[in-house]
Amino acid sequence: MTSPQRNDIELAYRQIQEEICSAIAIADAGGSFSIEPWLREEGGGGITRILQGGKVLEKAGVNFSAVEGTLDPMMQQSLKIEANNFFATGVSIVMHPINPHVPIIHMNIRYFETDRGDFWFGGGIDLTPHYVMPEQASWFHKQLQATCAIYDKDWYQQFKAWADEYFFIPHRNETRGVGGIFYDHLKPDASHSKETIFQFSCAIGRLFPVVYSHLMYINMGKPFTPAEKEWQLLRRGRYVEFNLVYDRGTKFGLYSNGRTESILMSLPMEARWYYDHHPNSESPEASTSAYLRKGVDWVGIE
């Protein structure tokens, strides 16, 4: 079997963007994705697709990009490589719902290679409920576990632990949500060919609309109060803090002179920051806060 080349990966990711937007637009049943192709002066470009003001989704972004160019010293240091030129392609998604009982979700799949012949895959998918419902978090993690097991039975536990570490907000001492999986610098080895890793990457991309459509359908009709909406806006604030301070994709995009609007499409339209806010100890909000920690065995929760 021929090993996938950059053009093969780029075309597959472009198709996955199309599939995701089609499925999510159907699930929303009220909005549609605008399509904005763009070019990067240094090389390459992408397609940004945004849904705003939908029936379920307040703002949803699905980015595809395939860019190339010269690595500046800051990027070389960040990536710990000495190469001069790079090519990168990927799909990046963040969705912010209207109803606080529908969770925020993020997904990213990406491929990176240099002029020195180095290459690797990275990505992940994680869930950020405004109100943690353990049975839904467990279902989400079971879907990830089953997908990982097709390619390597150990990957779910490895990538779940990696996600717990990555999607952590140190200055808040809490995880961004209920986690998921995260991986980076995934390269061929004795057990995994480039084709296997590529197929795994695509499988994660195609899992996204399955899991999120389901979570949209079962939660979008639930009533909510003004107080629950305020809590949603506070949780969005924490999401913003992570994305602007710690997220590697945001930093890479800005360092590489990426398209600002596409990079910052992950930010919600509205968020809140109240000074020294603490939920009442017996409230659903406090229950959610208690789950925002590393090492929760979501698959084992019934």
DRENVEXSE-291700 format. One record per atom (N, C-alpha, C, O): z, x, y. Coordinates in steps of 0.02 Angstrom, whole numbers, plus 50000, padded with zeros to 5 digits. Last residue first. Example, Ala and Ser with C-alpha at 12.3 -4.5 7.8 and 13.67 -1.06 7.14 Angstrom:
BEGIN
503545064249888;503575068449947;503945064550002;504025067050057;503905066049716;503905061549775;503905066049835;504235071249834;
***
This chain:
BEGIN
517684893450241;517414887050215;517584881550264;517414875750253;517284910250262;517614904450290;517274898150264;516664897550265;516524920850215;517064918450173;517424912350200;517834909450164;515654923550319;515374921050257;515914917950213;515794913050178;516514929050415;516234922450426;515934919450362;515964913450352;517774937750432;517354936650373;517064929650377;517314924950347;517924947250577;518014940750547;517534939950489;516934941350496;517784959650645;518004959550575;518124952750545;518414952450491;518334957350816;517944960750764;518214959150695;518804957550687;518434941650903;518704948150881;518264950950826;517874947350794;518614927550948;518184932750979;518474939650966;518724943051011;519464917750905;518954920050858;518544925850885;518164928950847;520224914651015;520554918150959;520054920750908;520204925550872;519354907151094;519534913951115;519834917951058;519734924051053;519384894951024;518774898951026;518934906151044;518684910851012;520704891251054;520504892150984;519864896350980;519814900850938;520624889551191;521044894951165;520864896451092;520874902251071;519784878351191;519554884551224;519964890551199;519684895951188;520554868551133;519964871051097;519704877551126;519434881751090;522314872851169;521674869751184;521114872251138;521174877651108;523564878051173;523414873551118;522724870351124;522574865551089;523614885951290;523714889051225;523524884551166;523344887151113;522324884651411;522964882151384;523024884151310;522534883951273;521474899851459;521484892951435;522184891051411;522584895351393;521494908851609;521764908651540;521774901451517;522054897151552;520764919051734;520774912651699;521044913351628;520854918051592;520694927951846;521244928151798;521314921551761;521864918651757;519594918651945;520064924251944;520614923051892;520964917951893;518094913751867;518724911851899;519204917651894;519214921251844;516434913751871;516964918651864;517574916051904;517574916051965;515014906151793;515614905851834;516064911851820;516074914551765;513234902551807;513814905351772;514404905051820;514324903651880;511524897551785;512174896551816;512714899851773;512664900151712;510464902651715;510334900151783;510994899051821;511004899551882;510814918151625;510784910851634;510654908951706;510714912951752;509774931951578;510324929351618;510254921751627;509704919251635;508644936451517;509214934751474;509794931651513;510254928951482;507734940751607;507664933751586;508244931651542;508344925651531;507734953851647;508314949751667;508234942451648;508624938251672;506504958351600;507124961551577;507724957051589;508164956351546;505594950651673;505634950051600;506284952851573;506574950051527;505844955051803;505934947951787;505984946951711;506384942751689;505534969051792;506204966751807;506314959451787;506824957851756;504694978151677;504604972451722;505274968951732;505554966151685;505244995451676;504984989351647;504934983751699;505124984651757;505605008751691;505225005451744;504874999251717;504294997951732;506475013151599;505765014451585;505315011051636;504705010451626;507715008651643;507575015851645;506825017351638;506575022151667;507564994951615;507624997251684;507465004651691;507135006751738;507464995051474;506954992051516;506964994451587;506444995851617;508665001351438;508025004551422;507475001751466;507065005451493;509604991851485;509594998651513;508925002051499;508645005151544;509284980951404;509254980351476;509194987251508;508784988351552;509524986551278;508864984251295;508774983551370;508244985351397;510904988951279;510434994651278;509734992551298;509384996351331;512164981551374;511594980351331;511084986051336;510864987851390;513244983651465;513224987151401;512564986651362;512424991051321;513094976851589;513494983051585;513344987051521;513334993251524;512304965651576;512184970051632;512544976751626;512324981751654;512764959351458;512054961151465;511934966051522;511494970351516;514154957451482;513914961751428;513204964051441;513054970051436;514114948651593;514454955151598;514204959851544;514064965651558;513454937551540;513134941451593;513444948351597;513094953351605;514434933051453;513784935051426;513424939451476;513124944551458;515414929251542;515544934951497;514894937651467;514804943651458;514754918351599;514934924051640;515074930251598;514874935751616;514704909451493;514074912551515;514214918751559;513854923651556;516024905651496;515794909651440;515124912951456;514984918551435;515994898051615;516424904051610;516194908651553;516174914751561;515144887851576;514934892351631;515364898651632;515114904051649;515914881751477;515264884651460;515054889651514;514804895151498;516954876951556;517084882251507;516444885651485;516424891751477;516264866951625;516544872651662;516694878451615;516574884251632;515994858351519;515434861551554;515684867651594;515344872751596;517274854151489;516904858051439;516304861551470;516124867051449;517524846951606;517934852751591;517594857151539;517634863351543;516594836351597;516524841351651;516934847651637;516714853151654;516224834551418;516584832851479;516434837951534;516164843351520;514954828451307;515384833751334;515664831651401;515374827451437;514294822251150;514504821351219;514944827151242;515264830451201;512944828851054;513664828051061;513854827051135;513594830651178;511614831451032;511804824651050;512544823551061;512764818051077;511504844750991;511244842951056;511444835851079;511444834451139;511914848650862;512394848850918;512154845650982;512564843951025;510914848350769;511564845550749;512064845250807;512584842050801;509794854350836;509774847450812;510474844550799;510604838750816;510224867750860;510044863150915;510104855950892;510424851850926;510364872450731;510964872150774;510834867750835;511284864450859;509014871650689;509534868050654;510154867150699;510424861650703;508404880650777;508204873650778;508744869350745;508904863950770;509024892550735;509194889750800;508974882450806;509314878450838;508564894950604;509274894150616;509414890750683;509864886650688;507144895050625;507464890950573;508194889650590;508424883950590;506874904350723;506764897250738;507074892650686;507244886950702;507354916750650;507634914150713;507504906750724;507984903050735;506624920750542;507244917050529;507494913650593;507804908350590;505644928350597;505454921650574;506064917550554;506014911450548;506364940150628;506014936450680;505854929250659;505924924650699;506754943850500;507264941950549;506954937950605;507234933050628;505494946750448;505884941350418;506444939050465;506594933150469;505104957850523;504744951550532;505134945650503;505114940150531;506034967050470;506024965650541;505674958950555;505924954850593;505604967150336;506284964850353;506314962950427;506594957650444;504354973050352;504404966150328;505094963250341;505144957250357;504774985850397;504354981550439;504404974250417;504474969850459;505434990250284;505814989350346;505424984950394;505724980750429;504344990750194;504934986550180;505324985150243;505524979450256;503495000050256;503264993250245;503864988550233;503874983050260;504245011750246;504105008950312;503885001750307;504074997650348;505395009350108;504785011750138;504715008950209;505085004450229;506935013750045;506595009050089;505975012250120;506035017250155;507535023549969;507575016649945;507145011749985;507025006149962;507395035650033;507225035349962;507195028149936;506855026849886;506785029150190;507175033950151;506985032950078;506475029850062;506205025050355;506105025450283;506565030750251;506725035850280;507465019750475;506875023650456;506805023450380;507275021850344;508205012950611;508105011650540;507435014750520;506905012650544;508775013250739;508535019450708;508465018650632;508655023150594;509904999450713;509485003650755;509305010050718;509645011950670;510534982750702;510344989050671;509904992950720;509574989950763;511584968850678;511284973450726;511114979850688;511514982150647;511994951650651;511814958250626;511504962350682;511194959550728;513354943450714;512744942450675;512594949050640;513014951650604;514544935850826;514164941450798;513554939150759;513284933750770;515154926150894;515344926750823;514914931950788;514924932450727;515304934751048;515274928451013;515504929350941;515984932950928;515694946651104;515294942051144;515274935151113;515234930151149;517424950851074;516724950851056;516354945751098;516644941051124;518584958551189;518364952851149;517624953851130;517254957351165;519104965951298;519384966551230;519224960451187;519654957651154;518534967051418;518844960551403;519214960751336;519594956151321;518014979651415;518444978151471;518774971151465;519224969551503;517184979151297;517814982951300;518274980951356;518884980451346;516454967751210;516544968851282;517204972551292;517724969351296;515264969551082;515974969651101;516014971351175;515654975651200;514144971150995;514234965351038;514974964351056;515254959051046;514404982950916;513934982950972;514064977251021;514094978351081;515354979550819;515494985050865;515044984650927;515264985750983;514744968850756;515414968050782;515584973450833;515914972150884;513554975150715;513534970050767;514224968950798;514284968050858;514064983250614;513744986450672;513714981550730;513824983350788;514464973650523;514974977950553;514694981350616;515054982150665;513184968750492;513684964250522;514224968350556;514434966750612;512584979650433;512324977450498;512794972450532;512804972050593;513354980750315;513264986450360;513074984050430;513364986250480;513224967950258;513894970550276;513844976350325;514244976850372;511794967450243;512164962550283;512844965250305;513014964950364;511414978450160;511254978350232;511664973350272;511864974850328;511594978350026;512134981150066;512014980350141;512464981550182;510454973749966;511064969649958;511634972150002;512114968450014;508934973250045;509464977750024;510114973850023;510314970850073;508014962750046;507784969550057;508294974850038;508114980350016;508674950950022;507994951649995;507764958949997;507374961149955;509824951950096;509864953450025;509174954049993;509114957349941;509494947250225;509594954450214;509554956250140;509274961450122;509474933450196;508864936950218;508924944450206;508464947650181;510814930950162;510284929550114;509634933250132;509294935750088;511464934350283;511624937850220;511064936950169;510864941850137;510934924850370;510804932050381;510924935950317;510534940450300;511474913250315;510744913950320;510554921350330;510054923650301;512824915950330;512554915450262;511794916050263;511494918850217;512964915150468;513034921650435;512764921550364;512504926550340;512774901150485;512334906050518;512364912750483;511844915750469;513874896150414;513184894550393;512694899650422;512254902050386;514924901150494;514864903150424;514154901950399;513854906250366;514704894250613;514674901650613;514574904250542;514204909050531;514934881450565;514274883250589;514184890750592;513644893350575;516274882050532;515804880350479;515084882050501;514674883850459;516914885250656;516894890050600;516374888450547;516054893050520;516354884250809;516444879550753;516364883750690;515804885650672;516804888950967;516684891450900;516844885950849;517404883350847;515984885051108;516534882651067;516394884650995;515904882350965;514934892851141;515424891651194;516064888951162;516624890351185;514334905251028;514534898351042;515014897951101;515434902351110;513214915951005;513754915651054;513924908351069;513674905651118;512524926050879;512664919350903;513274919450949;513774922550933;511174937750853;511884935950857;511954929350892;511524927150931;510154949550777;510204942650798;510954940950799;511314942650752;509124964350791;509714960650773;509674953550798;509214951650835;508474981250799;508484974150813;509144970950794;509644974250783;507244993850755;507904991550776;507884984150787;507354981050785;506405007550677;506455000450693;507174998950715;507645002450695;505555022850722;506095018950692;506055011750714;505715010050763;504825039250719;504785032050729;505395028850697;505705031550652;504025054650765;504625050850749;504505043450759;504125041450804;502905061150811;502885058250744;503515054650723;503535051850668;502905065050939;503095070150890;503115067450819;503315070950773;502695054451021;502125058751008;502285064450959;501835068150940;503635040950942;503515046150992;502905050350973;502635049750918;504045023350930;503795029650903;503645034450959;503535032451016;504875008450885;504815013950933;504525020050898;504735021650843;505064990950879;504814997050845;504695002250899;504435000650953;506144976550861;505784981650900;505574987550855;505874988850803;506864960950895;506574965350844;506134970350881;505784968350928;508224951050939;507774956350960;507514959950898;507904961650853;509064936551000;508734940150946;508284945550975;508004944651029;510384925451037;509984931251056;509664934050993;509964934050939;511034909751096;510804914151042;510374919751071;510034918851122;512354898551133;511864903551157;511644907651096;512034908651049;512574882751046;512724889751062;512164893351098;511574891451093;513034866851102;512484870751074;512604878051093;512724879451152;514054862051176;514164862251104;513574865551067;513624866751007;513654861551308;514104867051288;514244867251214;514534872151190;511944858451341;512554855751310;513014861551288;512784865951253;510914867351380;511254863051429;511934860851402;512444861451436;510784884551320;510714877251316;511074873651372;511484876551408;509864898851330;510464895751359;510374888151359;509944885551394;509264911951233;509204904951249;509874902151272;510384902951238;508274926451221;508924923751238;508824916451258;508354914851295;507334938951136;507454931851149;508174930651171;508644933651143;505984949851112;506684949051133;506784941951157;506374939151194;504974960151015;505094953351038;505834952651054;506254954751014;504014975351039;504544971151013;504534964151041;504134962451085;503604992751048;503404985751047;503974981551018;504364984050977;503225008351119;503735003651098;503464996551100;503124994651147;502885025451122;502605018751116;503155014251090;503515016051044;503005040351223;503265035351177;502805029251175;502405028151221;503125058251255;502795051651261;503045046851208;503275048951154;503985069151228;503745067851296;503465060851306;503555057851359;505515071651135;504815070051141;504625068551213;505055066851254;506825073751108;506505078551153;505765077151162;505415081051194;508195061951104;507575064751078;507275069351130;507435068851190;509225052651137;509375058851101;508755061651067;508775063551008;509095041951217;508835041151149;508975047351106;508855047251045;509665047151334;509935041051305;509725040251232;510135038151190;508845058251358;509565059151346;509855053051311;510245053751264;507625051951380;507695056951327;508425057951308;508595058451249;507955044251492;507795040951429;507845045751371;508095043851317;508145054551585;508695049851571;508575046251505;509045045151466;506885061051589;507475064451562;508055059751545;508415060951496;505615049151533;505945053151584;506585056151556;506815053951503;504225048851433;504945048251432;505245052451488;505145058551490;502725040451474;503105046751472;503855045251474;504085040951511;502065027051372;502105031251432;502505037551420;502605039651363;501905009651331;501885016751315;501905020751380;501795018051434;502254993551256;502194998151313;502185005351289;502415006951234;502254977851226;501974983751192;501824988751247;501314988151281;503244963151210;502994968751248;502724974151201;502944974751144;503764946451232;503404951251190;503184956951235;502954955851290;505154935751253;504744941251278;504394944951222;504694946351170;505704920851288;505444924251228;504954929551253;504384927851272;507044911551355;506544916751364;506354919951299;506784921651258;507644896751425;507504900451363;506954905351376;506444903551405;508764886051499;508334891851510;508264895551444;508754897351412;509214874051448;509184874951520;508724880651538;508324880151585;508704864351314;508774871151340;508704871251416;508214868951444;508514850851293;509084854251262;509234860851296;509804862751305;507464847751379;507934842451359;508574845451331;509114842851344;507224860651505;507054856751446;507564851251433;508034850251472;507264869851612;507324862651624;507104858451567;506824853051577;506104882051556;506644880251601;506654872651610;506134869451614;505494894451457;505594887251460;506194885951504;506734888551491;504364907851461;504984905051485;504964897351483;504474894351504;503694922551403;503664915251396;504354912451413;504864914551385;502744936451440;503394933251449;503294925751445;502874922951480;501914949151364;501864941951379;502574939251383;502954939651335;501384965651418;501714960751375;501564953751396;501144952451439;500924982951418;501104976851452;501444972051404;501754974151354;500214999451447;500404993751407;500574987651449;500394987251507;500755010551574;500415009551511;500675003651472;501275002751465;501225011051702;501245017251663;500895016651596;500755021651564;501104997651743;500695002851775;500665009151733;500145012451730;500944984551633;501404989751658;500984995551683;500544998051648;500524967451652;500334974351636;500834979051667;501114977751721;500764951351577;500884956251629;500674963151604;500654964551544;500624933451555;500454940351535;500584945151593;500534943251651;501584920251540;501414924951593;501264931851564;501724935751550;501764903551510;501504909751481;501284914351537;500854912551577;503094891851486;502574894751528;502374901451497;502774904651463;503484880751358;503524887651380;502934889351427;502354888351409;504204864751389;503674868951362;503744875851393;504034876751446;505314851051344;505084856651386;504524860351352;504374859351293;505634841651253;505634839751323;505374845051369;505214843751427;505944846051125;505644839351134;505664837051207;505704831051220;506574856651059;506814854551125;506564847551143;506924843551173;505824858050943;506524856350938;506814853851004;507234849451005;504584861751000;504644855550961;505364853350956;505514847450964;504954873951057;504704868551100;504744861851064;504904856751095;505254881150941;505794879450987;505574873951035;505984869651053;503974882650881;504524879150846;505074876950893;505324871350886;503254889750979;503014883250954;503584879350922;503654873350935;504004901450993;503934896951050;503704890051027;503934884951053;503854906950863;504514905150889;504454900150946;504804895150947;502474909550855;502794905050808;503474902550834;503634896650827;502304918950959;501954912550961;502294907450915;502394901650935;503094929650912;503244926350976;502934919450980;503254914651000;502374932550796;503044929850790;503264926650855;503594921350854;501214938050851;501174931750813;501854928550807;501914922450810;501754949750905;501434944950950;501384938050916;501504932850947;502144956050788;502654953950836;502364948750885;502714944050904;500884958650732;501364954450696;501894951850744;502074945950741;500324967350827;500014960850813;500494956150778;500504950150794;501214978450817;501124974850880;500834967950869;501074963050898;500994982350685;501654979950705;501604975950770;501924970650777;499664986450690;499874981250643;500534978050665;500614972050663;499734996750784;499344990750800;499524984950754;499544979250776;500535006250716;500795003050777;500404996750795;500704991850818;500405002850539;500315006850598;500525002850660;500654996850656;501145002050378;500944998650440;500915003550498;501355007750506;500405010650241;500975010050286;500765006750351;500235008550378;499565002750109;499515006650171;500125005450215;500324999650224;500005004249940;500005000050000;500005004450062;500395009150068;
***
